[in-house]
Amino acid sequence: MEKEMMLSPELLSLIIMVQDYRSLVISENQFRETHKVEIGEDWITATQKYFFGIDKSILRKYGLSQNNNSFEIVSGFIVTDEMRKTDSKDLHKFRCWTVFDWDEYVKEMILALRQDGITLEAIEKELEYRDNASDSKWDDNLFQYTTEELADIEELWCEV
């Protein structure tokens, strides 16, 4: 379920956007420190919040999620001068990273749930219940799925 993520103009833009935000926060904090002004959040915390604020569906296109692993992949990706100078239609020649194909994994979970007689309504009910109950009182048929997995199952249910 792994796939190679190749560079595209849109992905390069996302990477540069996150890395430039990090640079901005670092510069701002250096400026504040120099001028004895209260320093804001550290660059890691601020940049993570910024990254986690990117729409989940956009991140998914590139094999990313709103988690620390994806944040580290994007913030640590080295954008070379060659990449910056390459015509946008030729960016696909650059390999970015290997990703776990989350959507395919979720679709496999959906097929297994359907085979076990679980319905979309049961998923929706469980998600609503988890929003309003303690962690220890989840549905016995769905307890092994994280809330994030169930939310993704709900989102992709009709595509399978």
C-alpha positions as CSV (number, residue, x, y, z in Angstrom):
1,M,0.0,0.0,0.0
2,E,2.9,2.3,-0.5
3,K,3.3,4.7,-3.3
4,E,5.9,7.1,-4.5
5,M,5.0,10.8,-4.2
6,M,6.4,12.8,-7.1
7,L,6.8,16.5,-7.0
8,S,4.2,18.8,-8.7
9,P,3.8,22.5,-8.8
10,E,1.1,22.3,-6.1
11,L,3.1,20.1,-3.8
12,L,6.2,22.3,-4.2
13,S,4.1,25.3,-3.3
14,L,2.8,23.6,-0.2
15,I,6.3,22.6,0.9
16,I,7.7,26.1,0.3
17,M,4.7,27.7,2.0
18,V,5.2,25.7,5.2
19,Q,9.0,26.2,5.2
20,D,8.7,29.9,4.5
21,Y,6.2,30.2,7.4
22,R,8.8,28.5,9.7
23,S,11.4,31.0,8.5
24,L,9.0,33.9,9.2
25,V,8.4,32.8,12.7
26,I,12.2,32.3,13.4
27,S,12.9,35.7,12.0
28,E,10.1,37.3,14.0
29,N,11.3,35.7,17.2
30,Q,14.9,36.9,16.5
31,F,13.6,40.4,15.9
32,R,11.6,40.3,19.1
33,E,14.5,39.0,21.1
34,T,16.8,41.7,19.7
35,H,14.4,44.4,20.6
36,K,13.5,43.0,24.0
37,V,9.9,42.4,23.0
38,E,7.9,39.4,24.2
39,I,8.7,36.4,22.1
40,G,5.7,34.5,20.6
41,E,5.5,30.8,20.3
42,D,8.6,28.8,19.4
43,W,9.0,28.1,15.7
44,I,8.2,24.4,15.9
45,T,4.9,24.9,17.8
46,A,3.8,27.8,15.6
47,T,4.7,26.0,12.3
48,Q,3.0,22.8,13.5
49,K,-0.2,24.8,14.1
50,Y,0.1,26.3,10.7
51,F,0.6,22.9,9.0
52,F,-2.2,21.3,11.0
53,G,-4.5,24.1,9.8
54,I,-4.1,23.0,6.2
55,D,-7.2,21.3,4.9
56,K,-7.1,17.6,5.4
57,S,-8.2,16.9,1.9
58,I,-5.4,18.9,0.5
59,L,-2.8,17.1,2.6
60,R,-4.3,13.7,1.6
61,K,-3.5,14.4,-2.1
62,Y,0.2,14.2,-1.2
63,G,0.0,11.3,1.1
64,L,0.1,13.5,4.2
65,S,-2.1,13.9,7.3
66,Q,-2.4,16.4,10.0
67,N,0.1,14.7,12.2
68,N,3.7,15.1,13.4
69,N,5.1,12.6,10.9
70,S,3.7,14.5,7.9
71,F,4.8,17.8,9.5
72,E,8.4,16.5,9.8
73,I,8.3,15.2,6.2
74,V,7.3,18.6,4.8
75,S,9.4,20.7,7.0
76,G,12.5,18.6,6.5
77,F,12.1,18.2,2.7
78,I,15.1,19.8,0.9
79,V,13.9,22.1,-1.9
80,T,16.9,22.3,-4.3
81,D,17.7,25.2,-6.6
82,E,17.2,22.7,-9.5
83,M,13.6,22.1,-8.3
84,R,13.0,25.8,-8.1
85,K,14.4,26.4,-11.6
86,T,12.6,23.4,-13.3
87,D,9.6,24.2,-15.4
88,S,6.4,23.3,-13.6
89,K,5.5,20.6,-16.2
90,D,8.7,18.8,-15.5
91,L,8.6,18.7,-11.7
92,H,7.2,15.2,-11.7
93,K,10.8,13.9,-12.3
94,F,11.6,14.6,-8.6
95,R,10.7,12.0,-6.1
96,C,9.6,13.4,-2.8
97,W,8.8,10.6,-0.5
98,T,7.2,7.2,-0.2
99,V,3.8,7.3,1.5
100,F,1.5,4.8,2.9
101,D,-1.7,5.0,0.8
102,W,-4.1,5.9,3.6
103,D,-7.1,6.1,1.3
104,E,-6.6,2.5,0.1
105,Y,-6.2,1.3,3.6
106,V,-9.4,3.0,4.6
107,K,-11.2,1.5,1.7
108,E,-10.0,-2.0,2.8
109,M,-11.4,-1.2,6.3
110,I,-14.7,-0.2,4.7
111,L,-14.9,-3.5,2.8
112,A,-14.2,-5.5,6.0
113,L,-16.8,-3.5,8.0
114,R,-19.4,-4.1,5.3
115,Q,-18.6,-7.8,5.3
116,D,-19.2,-7.8,9.0
117,G,-22.6,-6.1,8.5
118,I,-21.5,-2.7,9.8
119,T,-23.4,0.2,8.2
120,L,-22.6,3.9,7.6
121,E,-25.2,4.7,10.1
122,A,-23.4,2.6,12.7
123,I,-20.2,4.5,12.0
124,E,-22.0,7.9,12.3
125,K,-23.6,6.8,15.5
126,E,-20.3,5.7,16.9
127,L,-18.6,9.0,16.0
128,E,-21.4,11.0,17.6
129,Y,-21.2,8.7,20.7
130,R,-17.4,9.2,21.0
131,D,-17.8,13.0,20.8
132,N,-20.1,12.8,23.9
133,A,-18.8,9.8,25.9
134,S,-15.7,8.7,27.7
135,D,-13.1,6.6,25.8
136,S,-14.0,3.5,27.7
137,K,-17.6,3.2,26.5
138,W,-17.2,2.8,22.7
139,D,-19.1,0.3,20.6
140,D,-17.7,-3.2,21.0
141,N,-17.8,-3.8,17.3
142,L,-15.8,-0.6,16.5
143,F,-13.5,-0.2,19.5
144,Q,-10.4,-1.2,17.5
145,Y,-10.8,1.7,15.2
146,T,-9.4,5.1,16.2
147,T,-11.7,8.1,15.9
148,E,-9.6,9.4,13.1
149,E,-10.0,6.1,11.2
150,L,-13.7,6.2,11.7
151,A,-14.0,9.8,10.5
152,D,-12.0,8.8,7.4
153,I,-14.2,5.7,6.9
154,E,-17.3,7.9,7.1
155,E,-15.8,10.3,4.6
156,L,-14.9,7.6,2.0
157,W,-17.8,5.2,2.7
158,C,-19.7,6.1,-0.5
159,E,-16.6,5.8,-2.7
160,V,-16.3,2.1,-2.1
